[in-house]
Amino acid sequence: MKRSAIVVMAAAGTAAAAASIPYFYRQNTDLRASHYVFRSPKVRGRLDGFRIVQVSDLHNHELGKGNCHLLALLEAQLPKLIVITGDLVDSYHPNPECALRFCRAASRIAPCYFVTGNHEHRMSRERLTEFLRRVEDCGVTVLRNRAVELSPYAMQAEDPTDDAFRLIGVDCQQGKTDTLQRLMQKRDPEELNILLAHKPHYAEYYEKAGVDLVLTGHAHGGQWRLPLIGAVYAPGQGLLPDYTAGMYRLGNTVMCVSRGLGNSSFPLRIENKPELVTVTLRAEK
């Protein structure tokens, strides 16, 4: 091959790579809000129209300086409740300050509840204990294998009303153990129960426990989403995973999976932009 042809091919390759940079940048920074409706006969009274916004898999990522873009979009959803479903931090970049700044700002928007993800559990026991203490200091309630009774107006209801609901949180390591079963045994069968959990591939355990609505993340939307194929890979599910984004019905259980906000060991998303999830509760017509 002539040298001139090699030079032309190299220049073309460089130009193509340079042209692709804006595309890949947008794929990883162009934050979107996705909206879903959950309908149930257990949604009654003032709970009808109650809006929950889910933050998942931030991984110490910043969307705008100080996460200003993320916080602005979060506030624009007018949430009554903010839930954070794990991996606020990234175990490969363990500085927690970005996550804590986000927690502090989010808690000023609406009551916030947090469950751990696998990246939090990669911390040492001492570091995890300290991190969770600091999360609580930021005004975020950590739900570690326990449940709280909430109502639309008094979020920590001492005397739950007819339109109250039960919010349950399990550590990501406990999703398929009997911990969830024990928590669900104490439920009122007429009361709406919402589970915060990190891993969607424990779906059969959530259904078996009798949860009404599950909010999960972890799958990162399958990382790459390709035409006609969909999600390519998710941890815990492997190639062509089943649960990566959106709502899934399993018997009487509905599971909502967030595509997440940040990246971890693999830093690139394709056709899978960062996502903030809003779920509106509605009475079943």
C-alpha positions as protocol buffer text, in pm:
chain_id: "A"
residue {
  index: 1
  type: MET
  ca { x: 0 y: 0 z: 0 }
}
residue {
  index: 2
  type: LYS
  ca { x: 132 y: 340 z: -95 }
}
residue {
  index: 3
  type: ARG
  ca { x: 234 y: 573 z: 182 }
}
residue {
  index: 4
  type: SER
  ca { x: -12 y: 836 z: 63 }
}
residue {
  index: 5
  type: ALA
  ca { x: -300 y: 588 z: 95 }
}
residue {
  index: 6
  type: ILE
  ca { x: -194 y: 498 z: 449 }
}
residue {
  index: 7
  type: VAL
  ca { x: -181 y: 866 z: 542 }
}
residue {
  index: 8
  type: VAL
  ca { x: -531 y: 922 z: 399 }
}
residue {
  index: 9
  type: MET
  ca { x: -671 y: 621 z: 587 }
}
residue {
  index: 10
  type: ALA
  ca { x: -509 y: 733 z: 913 }
}
residue {
  index: 11
  type: ALA
  ca { x: -645 y: 1085 z: 868 }
}
residue {
  index: 12
  type: ALA
  ca { x: -993 y: 948 z: 798 }
}
residue {
  index: 13
  type: GLY
  ca { x: -980 y: 732 z: 1109 }
}
residue {
  index: 14
  type: THR
  ca { x: -868 y: 1024 z: 1322 }
}
residue {
  index: 15
  type: ALA
  ca { x: -1145 y: 1243 z: 1183 }
}
residue {
  index: 16
  type: ALA
  ca { x: -1407 y: 973 z: 1251 }
}
residue {
  index: 17
  type: ALA
  ca { x: -1283 y: 931 z: 1608 }
}
residue {
  index: 18
  type: ALA
  ca { x: -1292 y: 1306 z: 1665 }
}
residue {
  index: 19
  type: ALA
  ca { x: -1641 y: 1331 z: 1521 }
}
residue {
  index: 20
  type: SER
  ca { x: -1765 y: 1057 z: 1753 }
}
residue {
  index: 21
  type: ILE
  ca { x: -1648 y: 1232 z: 2069 }
}
residue {
  index: 22
  type: PRO
  ca { x: -1956 y: 1462 z: 2098 }
}
residue {
  index: 23
  type: TYR
  ca { x: -2185 y: 1162 z: 2046 }
}
residue {
  index: 24
  type: PHE
  ca { x: -2026 y: 958 z: 2323 }
}
residue {
  index: 25
  type: TYR
  ca { x: -2012 y: 1262 z: 2550 }
}
residue {
  index: 26
  type: ARG
  ca { x: -2387 y: 1317 z: 2513 }
}
residue {
  index: 27
  type: GLN
  ca { x: -2457 y: 950 z: 2568 }
}
residue {
  index: 28
  type: ASN
  ca { x: -2301 y: 975 z: 2913 }
}
residue {
  index: 29
  type: THR
  ca { x: -2409 y: 1325 z: 3019 }
}
residue {
  index: 30
  type: ASP
  ca { x: -2745 y: 1402 z: 2853 }
}
residue {
  index: 31
  type: LEU
  ca { x: -2962 y: 1344 z: 3158 }
}
residue {
  index: 32
  type: ARG
  ca { x: -3322 y: 1234 z: 3098 }
}
residue {
  index: 33
  type: ALA
  ca { x: -3629 y: 1196 z: 3320 }
}
residue {
  index: 34
  type: SER
  ca { x: -3847 y: 890 z: 3267 }
}
residue {
  index: 35
  type: HIS
  ca { x: -4205 y: 884 z: 3396 }
}
residue {
  index: 36
  type: TYR
  ca { x: -4406 y: 581 z: 3501 }
}
residue {
  index: 37
  type: VAL
  ca { x: -4746 y: 529 z: 3662 }
}
residue {
  index: 38
  type: PHE
  ca { x: -4812 y: 259 z: 3920 }
}
residue {
  index: 39
  type: ARG
  ca { x: -5182 y: 174 z: 3965 }
}
residue {
  index: 40
  type: SER
  ca { x: -5320 y: -28 z: 4254 }
}
residue {
  index: 41
  type: PRO
  ca { x: -5641 y: -59 z: 4457 }
}
residue {
  index: 42
  type: LYS
  ca { x: -5416 y: -2 z: 4758 }
}
residue {
  index: 43
  type: VAL
  ca { x: -5353 y: 357 z: 4643 }
}
residue {
  index: 44
  type: ARG
  ca { x: -5624 y: 551 z: 4825 }
}
residue {
  index: 45
  type: GLY
  ca { x: -5711 y: 904 z: 4930 }
}
residue {
  index: 46
  type: ARG
  ca { x: -5424 y: 1151 z: 4936 }
}
residue {
  index: 47
  type: LEU
  ca { x: -5184 y: 884 z: 4812 }
}
residue {
  index: 48
  type: ASP
  ca { x: -5341 y: 913 z: 4466 }
}
residue {
  index: 49
  type: GLY
  ca { x: -5098 y: 1129 z: 4266 }
}
residue {
  index: 50
  type: PHE
  ca { x: -4812 y: 1082 z: 4514 }
}
residue {
  index: 51
  type: ARG
  ca { x: -4483 y: 1123 z: 4325 }
}
residue {
  index: 52
  type: ILE
  ca { x: -4166 y: 927 z: 4402 }
}
residue {
  index: 53
  type: VAL
  ca { x: -3837 y: 1012 z: 4231 }
}
residue {
  index: 54
  type: GLN
  ca { x: -3569 y: 744 z: 4217 }
}
residue {
  index: 55
  type: VAL
  ca { x: -3196 y: 812 z: 4209 }
}
residue {
  index: 56
  type: SER
  ca { x: -2978 y: 509 z: 4136 }
}
residue {
  index: 57
  type: ASP
  ca { x: -2614 y: 424 z: 4064 }
}
residue {
  index: 58
  type: LEU
  ca { x: -2468 y: 773 z: 4089 }
}
residue {
  index: 59
  type: HIS
  ca { x: -2117 y: 626 z: 4139 }
}
residue {
  index: 60
  type: ASN
  ca { x: -1971 y: 960 z: 4255 }
}
residue {
  index: 61
  type: HIS
  ca { x: -2066 y: 1104 z: 3916 }
}
residue {
  index: 62
  type: GLU
  ca { x: -2137 y: 1474 z: 3864 }
}
residue {
  index: 63
  type: LEU
  ca { x: -2393 y: 1589 z: 3610 }
}
residue {
  index: 64
  type: GLY
  ca { x: -2310 y: 1957 z: 3601 }
}
residue {
  index: 65
  type: LYS
  ca { x: -2090 y: 2129 z: 3856 }
}
residue {
  index: 66
  type: GLY
  ca { x: -2187 y: 2006 z: 4199 }
}
residue {
  index: 67
  type: ASN
  ca { x: -2452 y: 1794 z: 4025 }
}
residue {
  index: 68
  type: CYS
  ca { x: -2645 y: 2111 z: 3947 }
}
residue {
  index: 69
  type: HIS
  ca { x: -2811 y: 1958 z: 3639 }
}
residue {
  index: 70
  type: LEU
  ca { x: -2920 y: 1650 z: 3831 }
}
residue {
  index: 71
  type: LEU
  ca { x: -3052 y: 1851 z: 4125 }
}
residue {
  index: 72
  type: ALA
  ca { x: -3241 y: 2092 z: 3897 }
}
residue {
  index: 73
  type: LEU
  ca { x: -3410 y: 1805 z: 3714 }
}
residue {
  index: 74
  type: LEU
  ca { x: -3481 y: 1631 z: 4045 }
}
residue {
  index: 75
  type: GLU
  ca { x: -3652 y: 1940 z: 4187 }
}
residue {
  index: 76
  type: ALA
  ca { x: -3847 y: 1993 z: 3864 }
}
residue {
  index: 77
  type: GLN
  ca { x: -4020 y: 1655 z: 3915 }
}
residue {
  index: 78
  type: LEU
  ca { x: -4190 y: 1796 z: 4229 }
}
residue {
  index: 79
  type: PRO
  ca { x: -4120 y: 1484 z: 4432 }
}
residue {
  index: 80
  type: LYS
  ca { x: -4300 y: 1403 z: 4754 }
}
residue {
  index: 81
  type: LEU
  ca { x: -4037 y: 1139 z: 4825 }
}
residue {
  index: 82
  type: ILE
  ca { x: -3683 y: 1077 z: 4694 }
}
residue {
  index: 83
  type: VAL
  ca { x: -3545 y: 723 z: 4707 }
}
residue {
  index: 84
  type: ILE
  ca { x: -3180 y: 634 z: 4643 }
}
residue {
  index: 85
  type: THR
  ca { x: -3139 y: 269 z: 4544 }
}
residue {
  index: 86
  type: GLY
  ca { x: -2771 y: 205 z: 4597 }
}
residue {
  index: 87
  type: ASP
  ca { x: -2423 y: 272 z: 4457 }
}
residue {
  index: 88
  type: LEU
  ca { x: -2405 y: 636 z: 4555 }
}
residue {
  index: 89
  type: VAL
  ca { x: -2031 y: 582 z: 4569 }
}
residue {
  index: 90
  type: ASP
  ca { x: -1796 y: 390 z: 4343 }
}
residue {
  index: 91
  type: SER
  ca { x: -1561 y: 139 z: 4499 }
}
residue {
  index: 92
  type: TYR
  ca { x: -1300 y: 204 z: 4229 }
}
residue {
  index: 93
  type: HIS
  ca { x: -1304 y: 578 z: 4311 }
}
residue {
  index: 94
  type: PRO
  ca { x: -1396 y: 569 z: 4679 }
}
residue {
  index: 95
  type: ASN
  ca { x: -1400 y: 941 z: 4767 }
}
residue {
  index: 96
  type: PRO
  ca { x: -1754 y: 986 z: 4909 }
}
residue {
  index: 97
  type: GLU
  ca { x: -1766 y: 1367 z: 4915 }
}
residue {
  index: 98
  type: CYS
  ca { x: -1951 y: 1400 z: 4583 }
}
residue {
  index: 99
  type: ALA
  ca { x: -2220 y: 1159 z: 4702 }
}
residue {
  index: 100
  type: LEU
  ca { x: -2256 y: 1334 z: 5034 }
}
residue {
  index: 101
  type: ARG
  ca { x: -2291 y: 1677 z: 4872 }
}
residue {
  index: 102
  type: PHE
  ca { x: -2569 y: 1535 z: 4659 }
}
residue {
  index: 103
  type: CYS
  ca { x: -2742 y: 1384 z: 4965 }
}
residue {
  index: 104
  type: ARG
  ca { x: -2729 y: 1714 z: 5149 }
}
residue {
  index: 105
  type: ALA
  ca { x: -2883 y: 1904 z: 4858 }
}
residue {
  index: 106
  type: ALA
  ca { x: -3144 y: 1638 z: 4775 }
}
residue {
  index: 107
  type: SER
  ca { x: -3268 y: 1624 z: 5134 }
}
residue {
  index: 108
  type: ARG
  ca { x: -3364 y: 1991 z: 5105 }
}
residue {
  index: 109
  type: ILE
  ca { x: -3597 y: 1908 z: 4814 }
}
residue {
  index: 110
  type: ALA
  ca { x: -3798 y: 1623 z: 4970 }
}
residue {
  index: 111
  type: PRO
  ca { x: -3762 y: 1347 z: 5232 }
}
residue {
  index: 112
  type: CYS
  ca { x: -3491 y: 1103 z: 5118 }
}
residue {
  index: 113
  type: TYR
  ca { x: -3443 y: 733 z: 5187 }
}
residue {
  index: 114
  type: PHE
  ca { x: -3138 y: 525 z: 5092 }
}
residue {
  index: 115
  type: VAL
  ca { x: -3050 y: 157 z: 5057 }
}
residue {
  index: 116
  type: THR
  ca { x: -2702 y: 24 z: 4994 }
}
residue {
  index: 117
  type: GLY
  ca { x: -2568 y: -118 z: 4668 }
}
residue {
  index: 118
  type: ASN
  ca { x: -2285 y: -356 z: 4598 }
}
residue {
  index: 119
  type: HIS
  ca { x: -2031 y: -73 z: 4577 }
}
residue {
  index: 120
  type: GLU
  ca { x: -2109 y: 41 z: 4931 }
}
residue {
  index: 121
  type: HIS
  ca { x: -2062 y: -317 z: 5048 }
}
residue {
  index: 122
  type: ARG
  ca { x: -1718 y: -333 z: 4895 }
}
residue {
  index: 123
  type: MET
  ca { x: -1609 y: -85 z: 5162 }
}
residue {
  index: 124
  type: SER
  ca { x: -1459 y: -216 z: 5482 }
}
residue {
  index: 125
  type: ARG
  ca { x: -1708 y: -251 z: 5767 }
}
residue {
  index: 126
  type: GLU
  ca { x: -1559 y: 53 z: 5940 }
}
residue {
  index: 127
  type: ARG
  ca { x: -1572 y: 272 z: 5629 }
}
residue {
  index: 128
  type: LEU
  ca { x: -1928 y: 165 z: 5548 }
}
residue {
  index: 129
  type: THR
  ca { x: -2044 y: 244 z: 5902 }
}
residue {
  index: 130
  type: GLU
  ca { x: -1883 y: 588 z: 5882 }
}
residue {
  index: 131
  type: PHE
  ca { x: -2026 y: 655 z: 5536 }
}
residue {
  index: 132
  type: LEU
  ca { x: -2379 y: 563 z: 5641 }
}
residue {
  index: 133
  type: ARG
  ca { x: -2348 y: 783 z: 5949 }
}
residue {
  index: 134
  type: ARG
  ca { x: -2251 y: 1075 z: 5726 }
}
residue {
  index: 135
  type: VAL
  ca { x: -2539 y: 1002 z: 5488 }
}
residue {
  index: 136
  type: GLU
  ca { x: -2777 y: 1025 z: 5784 }
}
residue {
  index: 137
  type: ASP
  ca { x: -2608 y: 1350 z: 5893 }
}
residue {
  index: 138
  type: CYS
  ca { x: -2698 y: 1489 z: 5549 }
}
residue {
  index: 139
  type: GLY
  ca { x: -3067 y: 1437 z: 5626 }
}
residue {
  index: 140
  type: VAL
  ca { x: -3113 y: 1108 z: 5438 }
}
residue {
  index: 141
  type: THR
  ca { x: -3272 y: 811 z: 5617 }
}
residue {
  index: 142
  type: VAL
  ca { x: -3085 y: 485 z: 5568 }
}
residue {
  index: 143
  type: LEU
  ca { x: -3312 y: 181 z: 5548 }
}
residue {
  index: 144
  type: ARG
  ca { x: -3106 y: -123 z: 5638 }
}
residue {
  index: 145
  type: ASN
  ca { x: -3332 y: -426 z: 5645 }
}
residue {
  index: 146
  type: ARG
  ca { x: -3623 y: -247 z: 5805 }
}
residue {
  index: 147
  type: ALA
  ca { x: -3953 y: -81 z: 5719 }
}
residue {
  index: 148
  type: VAL
  ca { x: -4117 y: 251 z: 5803 }
}
residue {
  index: 149
  type: GLU
  ca { x: -4478 y: 363 z: 5787 }
}
residue {
  index: 150
  type: LEU
  ca { x: -4526 y: 681 z: 5584 }
}
residue {
  index: 151
  type: SER
  ca { x: -4821 y: 898 z: 5489 }
}
residue {
  index: 152
  type: PRO
  ca { x: -4849 y: 1162 z: 5213 }
}
residue {
  index: 153
  type: TYR
  ca { x: -4837 y: 1460 z: 5450 }
}
residue {
  index: 154
  type: ALA
  ca { x: -4665 y: 1339 z: 5767 }
}
residue {
  index: 155
  type: MET
  ca { x: -4382 y: 1144 z: 5606 }
}
residue {
  index: 156
  type: GLN
  ca { x: -4291 y: 976 z: 5936 }
}
residue {
  index: 157
  type: ALA
  ca { x: -4644 y: 901 z: 6048 }
}
residue {
  index: 158
  type: GLU
  ca { x: -4686 y: 801 z: 6413 }
}
residue {
  index: 159
  type: ASP
  ca { x: -5056 y: 733 z: 6354 }
}
residue {
  index: 160
  type: PRO
  ca { x: -5082 y: 604 z: 5996 }
}
residue {
  index: 161
  type: THR
  ca { x: -5396 y: 706 z: 5812 }
}
residue {
  index: 162
  type: ASP
  ca { x: -5592 y: 501 z: 5560 }
}
residue {
  index: 163
  type: ASP
  ca { x: -5376 y: 640 z: 5282 }
}
residue {
  index: 164
  type: ALA
  ca { x: -5044 y: 553 z: 5447 }
}
residue {
  index: 165
  type: PHE
  ca { x: -4799 y: 310 z: 5291 }
}
residue {
  index: 166
  type: ARG
  ca { x: -4507 y: 96 z: 5404 }
}
residue {
  index: 167
  type: LEU
  ca { x: -4157 y: 165 z: 5273 }
}
residue {
  index: 168
  type: ILE
  ca { x: -3914 y: -125 z: 5307 }
}
residue {
  index: 169
  type: GLY
  ca { x: -3539 y: -121 z: 5247 }
}
residue {
  index: 170
  type: VAL
  ca { x: -3303 y: -416 z: 5218 }
}
residue {
  index: 171
  type: ASP
  ca { x: -2927 y: -420 z: 5179 }
}
residue {
  index: 172
  type: CYS
  ca { x: -2818 y: -539 z: 4838 }
}
residue {
  index: 173
  type: GLN
  ca { x: -2669 y: -850 z: 5003 }
}
residue {
  index: 174
  type: GLN
  ca { x: -3006 y: -940 z: 5157 }
}
residue {
  index: 175
  type: GLY
  ca { x: -3239 y: -930 z: 4855 }
}
residue {
  index: 176
  type: LYS
  ca { x: -3270 y: -1307 z: 4821 }
}
residue {
  index: 177
  type: THR
  ca { x: -3246 y: -1404 z: 5188 }
}
residue {
  index: 178
  type: ASP
  ca { x: -3527 y: -1454 z: 5438 }
}
residue {
  index: 179
  type: THR
  ca { x: -3475 y: -1096 z: 5562 }
}
residue {
  index: 180
  type: LEU
  ca { x: -3733 y: -963 z: 5318 }
}
residue {
  index: 181
  type: GLN
  ca { x: -3972 y: -1247 z: 5399 }
}
residue {
  index: 182
  type: ARG
  ca { x: -3955 y: -1158 z: 5770 }
}
residue {
  index: 183
  type: LEU
  ca { x: -4019 y: -791 z: 5699 }
}
residue {
  index: 184
  type: MET
  ca { x: -4316 y: -874 z: 5477 }
}
residue {
  index: 185
  type: GLN
  ca { x: -4471 y: -1107 z: 5734 }
}
residue {
  index: 186
  type: LYS
  ca { x: -4549 y: -802 z: 5946 }
}
residue {
  index: 187
  type: ARG
  ca { x: -4739 y: -623 z: 5671 }
}
residue {
  index: 188
  type: ASP
  ca { x: -5105 y: -528 z: 5656 }
}
residue {
  index: 189
  type: PRO
  ca { x: -5235 y: -704 z: 5340 }
}
residue {
  index: 190
  type: GLU
  ca { x: -5455 y: -401 z: 5262 }
}
residue {
  index: 191
  type: GLU
  ca { x: -5166 y: -153 z: 5284 }
}
residue {
  index: 192
  type: LEU
  ca { x: -4944 y: -59 z: 4991 }
}
residue {
  index: 193
  type: ASN
  ca { x: -4587 y: -181 z: 5038 }
}
residue {
  index: 194
  type: ILE
  ca { x: -4296 y: -40 z: 4840 }
}
residue {
  index: 195
  type: LEU
  ca { x: -3953 y: -202 z: 4844 }
}
residue {
  index: 196
  type: LEU
  ca { x: -3621 y: -30 z: 4784 }
}
residue {
  index: 197
  type: ALA
  ca { x: -3360 y: -282 z: 4669 }
}
residue {
  index: 198
  type: HIS
  ca { x: -3052 y: -258 z: 4451 }
}
residue {
  index: 199
  type: LYS
  ca { x: -3050 y: -572 z: 4237 }
}
residue {
  index: 200
  type: PRO
  ca { x: -3328 y: -642 z: 3985 }
}
residue {
  index: 201
  type: HIS
  ca { x: -3223 y: -1001 z: 3918 }
}
residue {
  index: 202
  type: TYR
  ca { x: -3369 y: -1101 z: 4256 }
}
residue {
  index: 203
  type: ALA
  ca { x: -3712 y: -1033 z: 4105 }
}
residue {
  index: 204
  type: GLU
  ca { x: -3850 y: -1378 z: 4185 }
}
residue {
  index: 205
  type: TYR
  ca { x: -3773 y: -1326 z: 4555 }
}
residue {
  index: 206
  type: TYR
  ca { x: -3949 y: -989 z: 4557 }
}
residue {
  index: 207
  type: GLU
  ca { x: -4253 y: -1147 z: 4394 }
}
residue {
  index: 208
  type: LYS
  ca { x: -4251 y: -1443 z: 4633 }
}
residue {
  index: 209
  type: ALA
  ca { x: -4243 y: -1204 z: 4930 }
}
residue {
  index: 210
  type: GLY
  ca { x: -4559 y: -1033 z: 4805 }
}
residue {
  index: 211
  type: VAL
  ca { x: -4418 y: -684 z: 4745 }
}
residue {
  index: 212
  type: ASP
  ca { x: -4649 y: -449 z: 4553 }
}
residue {
  index: 213
  type: LEU
  ca { x: -4388 y: -216 z: 4399 }
}
residue {
  index: 214
  type: VAL
  ca { x: -4009 y: -259 z: 4385 }
}
residue {
  index: 215
  type: LEU
  ca { x: -3762 y: 14 z: 4287 }
}
residue {
  index: 216
  type: THR
  ca { x: -3420 y: -116 z: 4178 }
}
residue {
  index: 217
  type: GLY
  ca { x: -3113 y: -20 z: 3974 }
}
residue {
  index: 218
  type: HIS
  ca { x: -2774 y: -192 z: 3937 }
}
residue {
  index: 219
  type: ALA
  ca { x: -2813 y: -304 z: 3573 }
}
residue {
  index: 220
  type: HIS
  ca { x: -2705 y: 34 z: 3427 }
}
residue {
  index: 221
  type: GLY
  ca { x: -2963 y: -13 z: 3154 }
}
residue {
  index: 222
  type: GLY
  ca { x: -2754 y: -292 z: 3005 }
}
residue {
  index: 223
  type: GLN
  ca { x: -2472 y: -39 z: 2944 }
}
residue {
  index: 224
  type: TRP
  ca { x: -2506 y: -63 z: 2564 }
}
residue {
  index: 225
  type: ARG
  ca { x: -2856 y: -71 z: 2411 }
}
residue {
  index: 226
  type: LEU
  ca { x: -2854 y: -173 z: 2046 }
}
residue {
  index: 227
  type: PRO
  ca { x: -3132 y: -168 z: 1783 }
}
residue {
  index: 228
  type: LEU
  ca { x: -3327 y: -496 z: 1759 }
}
residue {
  index: 229
  type: ILE
  ca { x: -3116 y: -638 z: 2041 }
}
residue {
  index: 230
  type: GLY
  ca { x: -3179 y: -411 z: 2338 }
}
residue {
  index: 231
  type: ALA
  ca { x: -2960 y: -432 z: 2645 }
}
residue {
  index: 232
  type: VAL
  ca { x: -2630 y: -610 z: 2590 }
}
residue {
  index: 233
  type: TYR
  ca { x: -2501 y: -698 z: 2938 }
}
residue {
  index: 234
  type: ALA
  ca { x: -2587 y: -646 z: 3304 }
}
residue {
  index: 235
  type: PRO
  ca { x: -2405 y: -762 z: 3619 }
}
residue {
  index: 236
  type: GLY
  ca { x: -2573 y: -1060 z: 3776 }
}
residue {
  index: 237
  type: GLN
  ca { x: -2768 y: -1129 z: 3455 }
}
residue {
  index: 238
  type: GLY
  ca { x: -2498 y: -1166 z: 3191 }
}
residue {
  index: 239
  type: LEU
  ca { x: -2555 y: -1121 z: 2817 }
}
residue {
  index: 240
  type: LEU
  ca { x: -2897 y: -1009 z: 2688 }
}
residue {
  index: 241
  type: PRO
  ca { x: -3034 y: -949 z: 3039 }
}
residue {
  index: 242
  type: ASP
  ca { x: -3405 y: -959 z: 3123 }
}
residue {
  index: 243
  type: TYR
  ca { x: -3436 y: -667 z: 3367 }
}
residue {
  index: 244
  type: THR
  ca { x: -3254 y: -348 z: 3273 }
}
residue {
  index: 245
  type: ALA
  ca { x: -3492 y: -52 z: 3233 }
}
residue {
  index: 246
  type: GLY
  ca { x: -3855 y: 37 z: 3286 }
}
residue {
  index: 247
  type: MET
  ca { x: -4142 y: -148 z: 3450 }
}
residue {
  index: 248
  type: TYR
  ca { x: -4192 y: -524 z: 3471 }
}
residue {
  index: 249
  type: ARG
  ca { x: -4492 y: -711 z: 3608 }
}
residue {
  index: 250
  type: LEU
  ca { x: -4431 y: -1041 z: 3786 }
}
residue {
  index: 251
  type: GLY
  ca { x: -4759 y: -1179 z: 3915 }
}
residue {
  index: 252
  type: ASN
  ca { x: -4892 y: -919 z: 4158 }
}
residue {
  index: 253
  type: THR
  ca { x: -4554 y: -744 z: 4186 }
}
residue {
  index: 254
  type: VAL
  ca { x: -4440 y: -453 z: 3970 }
}
residue {
  index: 255
  type: MET
  ca { x: -4067 y: -382 z: 3951 }
}
residue {
  index: 256
  type: CYS
  ca { x: -3924 y: -55 z: 3819 }
}
residue {
  index: 257
  type: VAL
  ca { x: -3559 y: -69 z: 3710 }
}
residue {
  index: 258
  type: SER
  ca { x: -3364 y: 255 z: 3669 }
}
residue {
  index: 259
  type: ARG
  ca { x: -3093 y: 281 z: 3402 }
}
residue {
  index: 260
  type: GLY
  ca { x: -2893 y: 478 z: 3658 }
}
residue {
  index: 261
  type: LEU
  ca { x: -2688 y: 794 z: 3642 }
}
residue {
  index: 262
  type: GLY
  ca { x: -2319 y: 709 z: 3648 }
}
residue {
  index: 263
  type: ASN
  ca { x: -2073 y: 446 z: 3532 }
}
residue {
  index: 264
  type: SER
  ca { x: -1831 y: 221 z: 3712 }
}
residue {
  index: 265
  type: SER
  ca { x: -1565 y: -18 z: 3580 }
}
residue {
  index: 266
  type: PHE
  ca { x: -1694 y: 26 z: 3224 }
}
residue {
  index: 267
  type: PRO
  ca { x: -1708 y: 401 z: 3155 }
}
residue {
  index: 268
  type: LEU
  ca { x: -1913 y: 421 z: 2835 }
}
residue {
  index: 269
  type: ARG
  ca { x: -2289 y: 414 z: 2767 }
}
residue {
  index: 270
  type: ILE
  ca { x: -2437 y: 372 z: 2418 }
}
residue {
  index: 271
  type: GLU
  ca { x: -2801 y: 461 z: 2344 }
}
residue {
  index: 272
  type: ASN
  ca { x: -2854 y: 448 z: 2718 }
}
residue {
  index: 273
  type: LYS
  ca { x: -2846 y: 799 z: 2861 }
}
residue {
  index: 274
  type: PRO
  ca { x: -2838 y: 869 z: 3236 }
}
residue {
  index: 275
  type: GLU
  ca { x: -3185 y: 846 z: 3384 }
}
residue {
  index: 276
  type: LEU
  ca { x: -3383 y: 994 z: 3669 }
}
residue {
  index: 277
  type: VAL
  ca { x: -3700 y: 790 z: 3732 }
}
residue {
  index: 278
  type: THR
  ca { x: -4033 y: 933 z: 3847 }
}
residue {
  index: 279
  type: VAL
  ca { x: -4311 y: 700 z: 3957 }
}
residue {
  index: 280
  type: THR
  ca { x: -4657 y: 843 z: 4023 }
}
residue {
  index: 281
  type: LEU
  ca { x: -4894 y: 639 z: 4236 }
}
residue {
  index: 282
  type: ARG
  ca { x: -5251 y: 624 z: 4107 }
}
residue {
  index: 283
  type: ALA
  ca { x: -5570 y: 463 z: 4231 }
}
residue {
  index: 284
  type: GLU
  ca { x: -5679 y: 176 z: 4014 }
}
residue {
  index: 285
  type: LYS
  ca { x: -5979 y: 274 z: 3804 }
}
